[in-house]
Amino acid sequence: MARPWQAPRPLLPILVTLVALTYQAGKKTFISIEEVPAESKSVKDTLQFVMDEYNKESDDKYNFRIFRVLKIQKQVTDHMEYHFNLDIRRTTCLKLETTNCAPQEGELHKQIMCNFSVFAIPWFEKYKIKKKKCIDS
Protein backbone atom coordinates (compact mmCIF):
# COMPACT_ATOMS: atom_id res chain seq x y z
CA MET A 1 0.00 0.00 0.00
CA ALA A 2 1.35 3.45 -0.97
CA ARG A 3 1.85 5.91 1.77
CA PRO A 4 0.09 9.27 1.33
CA TRP A 5 3.36 11.29 1.25
CA GLN A 6 4.76 9.21 -1.65
CA ALA A 7 1.92 9.88 -4.12
CA PRO A 8 2.77 13.56 -4.84
CA ARG A 9 6.46 12.84 -5.63
CA PRO A 10 5.98 12.45 -9.43
CA LEU A 11 4.02 15.72 -9.48
CA LEU A 12 6.89 17.72 -7.96
CA PRO A 13 9.03 17.94 -11.17
CA ILE A 14 5.97 18.99 -13.15
CA LEU A 15 5.14 21.71 -10.63
CA VAL A 16 8.74 23.00 -10.60
CA THR A 17 8.78 23.12 -14.43
CA LEU A 18 5.50 25.05 -14.56
CA VAL A 19 6.74 27.60 -11.99
CA ALA A 20 10.02 28.07 -13.89
CA LEU A 21 8.23 28.57 -17.23
CA THR A 22 5.81 31.08 -15.72
CA TYR A 23 8.70 33.03 -14.18
CA GLN A 24 10.67 33.04 -17.46
CA ALA A 25 7.67 34.22 -19.50
CA GLY A 26 7.69 37.53 -17.60
CA LYS A 27 11.34 38.26 -18.45
CA LYS A 28 12.84 39.57 -21.68
CA THR A 29 14.62 36.98 -23.74
CA PHE A 30 17.84 38.31 -25.23
CA ILE A 31 18.23 37.32 -28.84
CA SER A 32 21.48 39.21 -29.36
CA ILE A 33 23.66 42.06 -28.20
CA GLU A 34 26.46 43.37 -30.38
CA GLU A 35 28.58 46.43 -31.06
CA VAL A 36 27.55 48.19 -34.25
CA PRO A 37 29.15 50.91 -36.39
CA ALA A 38 27.80 54.47 -36.40
CA GLU A 39 27.49 54.45 -40.20
CA SER A 40 24.29 52.40 -40.51
CA LYS A 41 21.14 54.36 -41.38
CA SER A 42 19.15 53.15 -38.37
CA VAL A 43 21.98 54.16 -36.00
CA LYS A 44 22.30 57.61 -37.63
CA ASP A 45 18.54 58.16 -37.38
CA THR A 46 18.52 57.10 -33.73
CA LEU A 47 21.50 59.34 -32.91
CA GLN A 48 19.74 62.28 -34.58
CA PHE A 49 16.66 61.61 -32.45
CA VAL A 50 18.81 61.46 -29.29
CA MET A 51 20.50 64.79 -29.99
CA ASP A 52 17.22 66.48 -30.98
CA GLU A 53 15.67 65.34 -27.69
CA TYR A 54 18.74 66.32 -25.67
CA ASN A 55 18.75 69.81 -27.18
CA LYS A 56 14.98 70.22 -26.62
CA GLU A 57 15.30 69.30 -22.93
CA SER A 58 18.49 71.29 -22.33
CA ASP A 59 18.19 74.68 -20.63
CA ASP A 60 21.35 75.83 -22.41
CA LYS A 61 20.78 78.54 -25.02
CA TYR A 62 23.22 76.78 -27.39
CA ASN A 63 22.79 73.48 -29.21
CA PHE A 64 24.98 70.50 -28.44
CA ARG A 65 26.20 68.00 -31.00
CA ILE A 66 28.05 64.71 -30.98
CA PHE A 67 31.78 65.26 -31.06
CA ARG A 68 32.79 61.60 -30.70
CA VAL A 69 30.95 58.27 -30.58
CA LEU A 70 32.70 56.12 -28.01
CA LYS A 71 30.60 52.95 -28.21
CA ILE A 72 27.34 51.73 -29.72
CA GLN A 73 25.63 48.49 -28.81
CA LYS A 74 22.47 47.09 -30.35
CA GLN A 75 20.40 44.81 -28.16
CA VAL A 76 17.61 42.75 -29.68
CA THR A 77 14.91 41.30 -27.43
CA ASP A 78 11.21 41.64 -28.18
CA HIS A 79 12.26 45.05 -29.57
CA MET A 80 15.48 46.82 -30.56
CA GLU A 81 17.43 48.91 -28.09
CA TYR A 82 20.55 50.97 -28.69
CA HIS A 83 23.08 51.83 -25.99
CA PHE A 84 25.21 54.87 -26.84
CA ASN A 85 28.31 56.24 -25.10
CA LEU A 86 28.83 59.73 -26.51
CA ASP A 87 31.09 62.73 -26.10
CA ILE A 88 28.91 65.78 -26.83
CA ARG A 89 29.91 69.44 -26.89
CA ARG A 90 28.26 72.85 -26.85
CA THR A 91 28.28 74.50 -30.27
CA THR A 92 28.30 78.09 -31.48
CA CYS A 93 24.70 77.68 -32.74
CA LEU A 94 21.77 78.99 -30.76
CA LYS A 95 18.73 76.70 -30.30
CA LEU A 96 17.06 77.57 -33.61
CA GLU A 97 20.24 77.29 -35.69
CA THR A 98 21.35 73.91 -37.03
CA THR A 99 23.97 74.48 -39.72
CA ASN A 100 27.69 75.26 -39.52
CA CYS A 101 27.78 74.60 -35.79
CA ALA A 102 31.39 74.49 -34.62
CA PRO A 103 32.28 73.50 -31.04
CA GLN A 104 32.54 76.40 -28.58
CA GLU A 105 36.03 77.46 -27.50
CA GLY A 106 37.27 79.38 -24.47
CA GLU A 107 34.89 80.26 -21.63
CA LEU A 108 31.82 78.82 -23.37
CA HIS A 109 33.47 75.43 -24.06
CA LYS A 110 31.42 72.65 -22.49
CA GLN A 111 32.00 68.92 -22.92
CA ILE A 112 29.63 66.26 -21.60
CA MET A 113 29.96 62.47 -21.53
CA CYS A 114 26.56 60.81 -21.98
CA ASN A 115 25.16 57.29 -21.89
CA PHE A 116 21.77 56.75 -23.53
CA SER A 117 19.55 53.68 -23.80
CA VAL A 118 17.03 54.11 -26.59
CA PHE A 119 14.03 51.97 -27.52
CA ALA A 120 13.95 51.95 -31.32
CA ILE A 121 11.77 50.75 -34.14
CA PRO A 122 13.61 52.62 -36.92
CA TRP A 123 11.48 51.37 -39.82
CA PHE A 124 8.46 53.08 -38.14
CA GLU A 125 10.56 56.03 -36.94
CA LYS A 126 9.55 55.27 -33.35
CA TYR A 127 12.08 56.06 -30.64
CA LYS A 128 12.03 56.58 -26.89
CA ILE A 129 14.92 57.42 -24.57
CA LYS A 130 14.69 54.91 -21.74
CA LYS A 131 17.75 56.03 -19.77
CA LYS A 132 20.04 59.03 -19.89
CA LYS A 133 23.09 59.70 -17.76
CA CYS A 134 25.30 62.70 -18.53
CA ILE A 135 28.35 64.00 -16.67
CA ASP A 136 30.26 67.23 -17.33
CA SER A 137 33.85 66.52 -18.31
C-alpha positions in Angstrom: 0.0 0.0 0.0 1.4 3.4 -1.0 1.9 5.9 1.8 0.1 9.3 1.3 3.4 11.3 1.2 4.8 9.2 -1.6 1.9 9.9 -4.1 2.8 13.6 -4.8 6.5 12.8 -5.6 6.0 12.4 -9.4 4.0 15.7 -9.5 6.9 17.7 -8.0 9.0 17.9 -11.2 6.0 19.0 -13.2 5.1 21.7 -10.6 8.7 23.0 -10.6 8.8 23.1 -14.4 5.5 25.1 -14.6 6.7 27.6 -12.0 10.0 28.1 -13.9 8.2 28.6 -17.2 5.8 31.1 -15.7 8.7 33.0 -14.2 10.7 33.0 -17.5 7.7 34.2 -19.5 7.7 37.5 -17.6 11.3 38.3 -18.5 12.8 39.6 -21.7 14.6 37.0 -23.7 17.8 38.3 -25.2 18.2 37.3 -28.8 21.5 39.2 -29.4 23.7 42.1 -28.2 26.5 43.4 -30.4 28.6 46.4 -31.1 27.5 48.2 -34.2 29.2 50.9 -36.4 27.8 54.5 -36.4 27.5 54.5 -40.2 24.3 52.4 -40.5 21.1 54.4 -41.4 19.1 53.1 -38.4 22.0 54.2 -36.0 22.3 57.6 -37.6 18.5 58.2 -37.4 18.5 57.1 -33.7 21.5 59.3 -32.9 19.7 62.3 -34.6 16.7 61.6 -32.4 18.8 61.5 -29.3 20.5 64.8 -30.0 17.2 66.5 -31.0 15.7 65.3 -27.7 18.7 66.3 -25.7 18.8 69.8 -27.2 15.0 70.2 -26.6 15.3 69.3 -22.9 18.5 71.3 -22.3 18.2 74.7 -20.6 21.4 75.8 -22.4 20.8 78.5 -25.0 23.2 76.8 -27.4 22.8 73.5 -29.2 25.0 70.5 -28.4 26.2 68.0 -31.0 28.0 64.7 -31.0 31.8 65.3 -31.1 32.8 61.6 -30.7 30.9 58.3 -30.6 32.7 56.1 -28.0 30.6 53.0 -28.2 27.3 51.7 -29.7 25.6 48.5 -28.8 22.5 47.1 -30.3 20.4 44.8 -28.2 17.6 42.8 -29.7 14.9 41.3 -27.4 11.2 41.6 -28.2 12.3 45.0 -29.6 15.5 46.8 -30.6 17.4 48.9 -28.1 20.6 51.0 -28.7 23.1 51.8 -26.0 25.2 54.9 -26.8 28.3 56.2 -25.1 28.8 59.7 -26.5 31.1 62.7 -26.1 28.9 65.8 -26.8 29.9 69.4 -26.9 28.3 72.8 -26.8 28.3 74.5 -30.3 28.3 78.1 -31.5 24.7 77.7 -32.7 21.8 79.0 -30.8 18.7 76.7 -30.3 17.1 77.6 -33.6 20.2 77.3 -35.7 21.3 73.9 -37.0 24.0 74.5 -39.7 27.7 75.3 -39.5 27.8 74.6 -35.8 31.4 74.5 -34.6 32.3 73.5 -31.0 32.5 76.4 -28.6 36.0 77.5 -27.5 37.3 79.4 -24.5 34.9 80.3 -21.6 31.8 78.8 -23.4 33.5 75.4 -24.1 31.4 72.6 -22.5 32.0 68.9 -22.9 29.6 66.3 -21.6 30.0 62.5 -21.5 26.6 60.8 -22.0 25.2 57.3 -21.9 21.8 56.8 -23.5 19.6 53.7 -23.8 17.0 54.1 -26.6 14.0 52.0 -27.5 13.9 51.9 -31.3 11.8 50.7 -34.1 13.6 52.6 -36.9 11.5 51.4 -39.8 8.5 53.1 -38.1 10.6 56.0 -36.9 9.5 55.3 -33.4 12.1 56.1 -30.6 12.0 56.6 -26.9 14.9 57.4 -24.6 14.7 54.9 -21.7 17.8 56.0 -19.8 20.0 59.0 -19.9 23.1 59.7 -17.8 25.3 62.7 -18.5 28.3 64.0 -16.7 30.3 67.2 -17.3 33.9 66.5 -18.3 
